[in-house]
Every structure is written in structure tokens, then in C-alpha cells.
Amino acid sequence: MSDVRWLPVNGARHAMRKEQHQRELGTEVVALCGEVITLIRPSETDWFWDSCPECWFVAKIINSTPTFARTLHRL
């Protein structure tokens, strides 16, 4: 399960931590690349935008790092 959520905004698909994505529409959050984005309801075609390369790089690191929740079943 991914700890990152994606949202197409400002011409690219940006990533944020799962907790940020659960906030209300219109809220400003900082994407993994450092860009401040506003949570919106994207159109179906917005999802065709390219992923932000900086967000992609950071998301890969976050998703490859084990978290307590992911390793809990091993205890």
C-alpha cells in the first residue's frame, strides 16, 4: 500500500503524503517536490498529464522505505 497520493494540478501530476490528500478541497498543501498546490477535483483528462519528475523521485524513496504499519504483520 502506498503512502503517497497523486493529484493532477498546475499542469502535472504531483504527489503528496496520504495524510495531506485527505484534507478539504481548496486547501493548500506542499507537494513532495516542494511546490505549493491547491487540492482540487481534477477532470478525467487531467490524469493524462505527465508526473512531476521531482515528486516521482521522492515518492519512489518513500514507497521503498518500510514503515511500522507495513511491517506489523511480521511481529
DONURO-672831 format. One record per atom (N, C-alpha, C): residue in three letters; residue number from 0; x, y, z. Coordinates in steps of 0.05 Angstrom, whole numbers. Atoms other than C-alpha are relative to their C-alpha. Example, Ala and Ser with C-alpha at 12.3 -4.5 7.8 and 13.67 -1.06 7.14 Angstrom:
<pts>
+------+------+--------+--------+--------+
: resn : resi :     c1 :     c2 :     c3 :
+------+------+--------+--------+--------+
:  Ala :    0 :     18 :    -24 :      0 :
:  Ala :    0 :    246 :    -90 :    156 :
:  Ala :    0 :     18 :     24 :      0 :
:  Ser :    1 :    -16 :    -24 :     -1 :
:  Ser :    1 :    273 :    -21 :    143 :
:  Ser :    1 :    -15 :     22 :     14 :
+------+------+--------+--------+--------+
</pts>
This chain:
<pts>
+------+------+--------+--------+--------+
: resn : resi :     c1 :     c2 :     c3 :
+------+------+--------+--------+--------+
:  Met :    0 :     17 :    -24 :      0 :
:  Met :    0 :      0 :      0 :      0 :
:  Met :    0 :     18 :     25 :      0 :
:  Ser :    1 :    -16 :    -24 :      3 :
:  Ser :    1 :     28 :     68 :    -20 :
:  Ser :    1 :     -7 :     20 :     22 :
:  Asp :    2 :      4 :    -22 :    -19 :
:  Asp :    2 :     38 :    124 :     30 :
:  Asp :    2 :     -2 :     27 :    -15 :
:  Val :    3 :      0 :    -24 :     17 :
:  Val :    3 :     35 :    174 :    -28 :
:  Val :    3 :    -26 :      0 :    -17 :
:  Arg :    4 :     23 :     -4 :     17 :
:  Arg :    4 :    -25 :    202 :    -66 :
:  Arg :    4 :      7 :     20 :    -21 :
:  Trp :    5 :     -6 :    -17 :     23 :
:  Trp :    5 :    -23 :    235 :   -134 :
:  Trp :    5 :    -24 :     18 :     -7 :
:  Leu :    6 :     21 :    -18 :      7 :
:  Leu :    6 :    -63 :    295 :   -158 :
:  Leu :    6 :     10 :     17 :    -24 :
:  Pro :    7 :     -8 :    -17 :     23 :
:  Pro :    7 :    -60 :    329 :   -227 :
:  Pro :    7 :     -8 :     29 :      6 :
:  Val :    8 :      5 :    -29 :     -5 :
:  Val :    8 :    -54 :    404 :   -215 :
:  Val :    8 :     24 :     16 :    -11 :
:  Asn :    9 :    -21 :    -18 :     11 :
:  Asn :    9 :    -14 :    461 :   -246 :
:  Asn :    9 :     15 :    -13 :    -23 :
:  Gly :   10 :    -12 :     11 :     24 :
:  Gly :   10 :     -1 :    421 :   -310 :
:  Gly :   10 :     16 :    -25 :      4 :
:  Ala :   11 :    -15 :     25 :     -4 :
:  Ala :   11 :     30 :    359 :   -278 :
:  Ala :   11 :    -14 :    -16 :     23 :
:  Arg :   12 :     10 :     16 :    -22 :
:  Arg :   12 :     12 :    301 :   -232 :
:  Arg :   12 :     20 :      2 :     23 :
:  His :   13 :    -17 :     -3 :    -23 :
:  His :   13 :     41 :    319 :   -165 :
:  His :   13 :     -7 :    -20 :     22 :
:  Ala :   14 :      4 :     20 :    -22 :
:  Ala :   14 :     50 :    273 :   -105 :
:  Ala :   14 :      1 :     15 :     27 :
:  Met :   15 :      0 :    -10 :    -27 :
:  Met :   15 :     36 :    286 :    -32 :
:  Met :   15 :     -3 :    -24 :     19 :
:  Arg :   16 :      4 :     21 :    -19 :
:  Arg :   16 :     34 :    245 :     31 :
:  Arg :   16 :    -30 :     -5 :      3 :
:  Lys :   17 :     28 :      9 :     -2 :
:  Lys :   17 :    -31 :    206 :     42 :
:  Lys :   17 :    -16 :     18 :     19 :
:  Glu :   18 :     15 :    -16 :    -20 :
:  Glu :   18 :    -50 :    249 :    103 :
:  Glu :   18 :     -8 :     27 :    -12 :
:  Gln :   19 :      6 :    -26 :     12 :
:  Gln :   19 :    -47 :    313 :     62 :
:  Gln :   19 :    -24 :     -2 :    -19 :
:  His :   20 :     21 :      3 :     20 :
:  His :   20 :    -93 :    286 :      8 :
:  His :   20 :    -28 :     -2 :     12 :
:  Gln :   21 :     25 :      3 :    -13 :
:  Gln :   21 :   -148 :    274 :     59 :
:  Gln :   21 :    -12 :     26 :     10 :
:  Arg :   22 :     10 :    -27 :     -8 :
:  Arg :   22 :   -157 :    349 :     72 :
:  Arg :   22 :    -22 :      9 :    -19 :
:  Glu :   23 :     22 :    -10 :     16 :
:  Glu :   23 :   -215 :    390 :     44 :
:  Glu :   23 :     10 :     12 :    -26 :
:  Leu :   24 :     -6 :    -13 :     25 :
:  Leu :   24 :   -217 :    414 :    -28 :
:  Leu :   24 :      5 :     30 :      5 :
:  Gly :   25 :     -6 :    -28 :     -4 :
:  Gly :   25 :   -187 :    484 :    -34 :
:  Gly :   25 :     23 :      5 :     19 :
:  Thr :   26 :    -22 :     -2 :    -19 :
:  Thr :   26 :   -134 :    470 :     19 :
:  Thr :   26 :     27 :      0 :    -15 :
:  Glu :   27 :    -27 :      0 :     12 :
:  Glu :   27 :    -62 :    487 :      0 :
:  Glu :   27 :     18 :    -19 :     15 :
:  Val :   28 :    -20 :     18 :    -12 :
:  Val :   28 :    -10 :    433 :     13 :
:  Val :   28 :     26 :      2 :    -16 :
:  Val :   29 :    -26 :      0 :     13 :
:  Val :   29 :     63 :    424 :     -5 :
:  Val :   29 :      4 :    -27 :    -12 :
:  Ala :   30 :     -5 :     25 :     14 :
:  Ala :   30 :     76 :    371 :    -57 :
:  Ala :   30 :     28 :    -10 :      7 :
:  Leu :   31 :    -26 :     11 :     -6 :
:  Leu :   31 :    136 :    325 :    -50 :
:  Leu :   31 :     23 :     14 :    -13 :
:  Cys :   32 :    -21 :    -15 :     14 :
:  Cys :   32 :    174 :    368 :    -99 :
:  Cys :   32 :      4 :     28 :     12 :
:  Gly :   33 :     -3 :    -25 :    -13 :
:  Gly :   33 :    164 :    429 :    -55 :
:  Gly :   33 :    -19 :     21 :    -10 :
:  Glu :   34 :     20 :    -19 :     11 :
:  Glu :   34 :    111 :    464 :    -98 :
:  Glu :   34 :    -25 :      0 :     17 :
:  Val :   35 :     25 :     -3 :    -14 :
:  Val :   35 :     51 :    491 :    -62 :
:  Val :   35 :    -23 :     -4 :    -20 :
:  Ile :   36 :     22 :      6 :     18 :
:  Ile :   36 :    -12 :    462 :    -94 :
:  Ile :   36 :    -26 :      2 :     16 :
:  Thr :   37 :     27 :     -2 :    -12 :
:  Thr :   37 :    -86 :    471 :    -81 :
:  Thr :   37 :    -15 :    -26 :     -7 :
:  Leu :   38 :     15 :     25 :      5 :
:  Leu :   38 :   -128 :    408 :    -72 :
:  Leu :   38 :    -25 :      7 :    -16 :
:  Ile :   39 :     22 :     -5 :     18 :
:  Ile :   39 :   -178 :    406 :   -128 :
:  Ile :   39 :    -13 :    -27 :     -8 :
:  Arg :   40 :     12 :     24 :     12 :
:  Arg :   40 :   -225 :    357 :   -161 :
:  Arg :   40 :      8 :      1 :    -30 :
:  Pro :   41 :    -10 :     -1 :     28 :
:  Pro :   41 :   -188 :    342 :   -227 :
:  Pro :   41 :    -21 :    -11 :    -19 :
:  Ser :   42 :     17 :     12 :     21 :
:  Ser :   42 :   -223 :    327 :   -292 :
:  Ser :   42 :     12 :    -27 :     -8 :
:  Glu :   43 :    -10 :     26 :      9 :
:  Glu :   43 :   -216 :    259 :   -324 :
:  Glu :   43 :     25 :      2 :    -18 :
:  Thr :   44 :    -23 :     -3 :     18 :
:  Thr :   44 :   -167 :    285 :   -376 :
:  Thr :   44 :     25 :     11 :     14 :
:  Asp :   45 :    -23 :     -9 :    -15 :
:  Asp :   45 :   -122 :    318 :   -324 :
:  Asp :   45 :     19 :    -22 :      7 :
:  Trp :   46 :    -16 :     23 :     -8 :
:  Trp :   46 :    -97 :    249 :   -305 :
:  Trp :   46 :     20 :     -9 :    -23 :
:  Phe :   47 :    -19 :      6 :     22 :
:  Phe :   47 :    -62 :    245 :   -374 :
:  Phe :   47 :     25 :     16 :      1 :
:  Trp :   48 :    -24 :    -16 :     -3 :
:  Trp :   48 :    -12 :    298 :   -353 :
:  Trp :   48 :     23 :    -17 :     10 :
:  Asp :   49 :    -23 :     14 :     -9 :
:  Asp :   49 :     59 :    275 :   -341 :
:  Asp :   49 :      4 :      4 :     30 :
:  Ser :   50 :     -7 :     -2 :    -28 :
:  Ser :   50 :     82 :    262 :   -270 :
:  Ser :   50 :     23 :     19 :      4 :
:  Cys :   51 :    -22 :    -17 :     -7 :
:  Cys :   51 :    126 :    314 :   -237 :
:  Cys :   51 :     24 :    -17 :      6 :
:  Pro :   52 :    -23 :     18 :     -5 :
:  Pro :   52 :    196 :    283 :   -240 :
:  Pro :   52 :     11 :      2 :     28 :
:  Glu :   53 :    -10 :     -2 :    -27 :
:  Glu :   53 :    216 :    310 :   -172 :
:  Glu :   53 :    -18 :    -15 :     19 :
:  Cys :   54 :     19 :     15 :    -17 :
:  Cys :   54 :    153 :    282 :   -140 :
:  Cys :   54 :      4 :    -30 :     -4 :
:  Trp :   55 :     -4 :     28 :      6 :
:  Trp :   55 :    165 :    216 :   -175 :
:  Trp :   55 :     24 :    -11 :     15 :
:  Phe :   56 :    -25 :      8 :    -13 :
:  Phe :   56 :    236 :    212 :   -147 :
:  Phe :   56 :     -5 :     -4 :     30 :
:  Val :   57 :      5 :      2 :    -29 :
:  Val :   57 :    214 :    226 :    -75 :
:  Val :   57 :    -20 :    -21 :      6 :
:  Ala :   58 :     20 :     21 :     -5 :
:  Ala :   58 :    153 :    181 :    -80 :
:  Ala :   58 :     12 :    -28 :     -1 :
:  Lys :   59 :    -13 :     26 :      1 :
:  Lys :   59 :    197 :    122 :   -100 :
:  Lys :   59 :     16 :     -5 :     25 :
:  Ile :   60 :    -14 :      4 :    -25 :
:  Ile :   60 :    240 :    133 :    -39 :
:  Ile :   60 :    -19 :     -6 :     23 :
:  Ile :   61 :     20 :      4 :    -22 :
:  Ile :   61 :    180 :    139 :      8 :
:  Ile :   61 :    -12 :    -28 :     -2 :
:  Asn :   62 :     13 :     26 :      3 :
:  Asn :   62 :    147 :     77 :    -20 :
:  Asn :   62 :     19 :    -24 :      3 :
:  Ser :   63 :    -18 :     23 :     -3 :
:  Ser :   63 :    210 :     35 :    -16 :
:  Ser :   63 :     10 :     -2 :     29 :
:  Thr :   64 :     -9 :      0 :    -28 :
:  Thr :   64 :    222 :     52 :     58 :
:  Thr :   64 :    -21 :    -14 :     16 :
:  Pro :   65 :     20 :     14 :    -16 :
:  Pro :   65 :    188 :      3 :    105 :
:  Pro :   65 :    -10 :     18 :     23 :
:  Thr :   66 :     12 :    -14 :    -22 :
:  Thr :   66 :    140 :     33 :    155 :
:  Thr :   66 :     -9 :    -20 :     21 :
:  Phe :   67 :      9 :     18 :    -21 :
:  Phe :   67 :    116 :      5 :    221 :
:  Phe :   67 :    -26 :    -14 :     -8 :
:  Ala :   68 :     26 :     12 :      8 :
:  Ala :   68 :     46 :     -7 :    192 :
:  Ala :   68 :      4 :    -23 :    -20 :
:  Arg :   69 :     -5 :     21 :     20 :
:  Arg :   69 :     75 :    -47 :    134 :
:  Arg :   69 :     13 :    -24 :     12 :
:  Thr :   70 :    -15 :     22 :    -12 :
:  Thr :   70 :    119 :    -89 :    179 :
:  Thr :   70 :    -14 :    -12 :     24 :
:  Leu :   71 :     15 :      9 :    -24 :
:  Leu :   71 :     68 :   -100 :    235 :
:  Leu :   71 :     -6 :    -30 :     -2 :
:  His :   72 :      8 :     29 :      3 :
:  His :   72 :     47 :   -168 :    207 :
:  His :   72 :     24 :    -18 :      5 :
:  Arg :   73 :    -23 :     16 :     -4 :
:  Arg :   73 :    118 :   -192 :    216 :
:  Arg :   73 :      7 :     -4 :     30 :
:  Leu :   74 :     -7 :      1 :    -29 :
:  Leu :   74 :    119 :   -181 :    292 :
:  Leu :   74 :    -12 :    -25 :     13 :
+------+------+--------+--------+--------+
</pts>
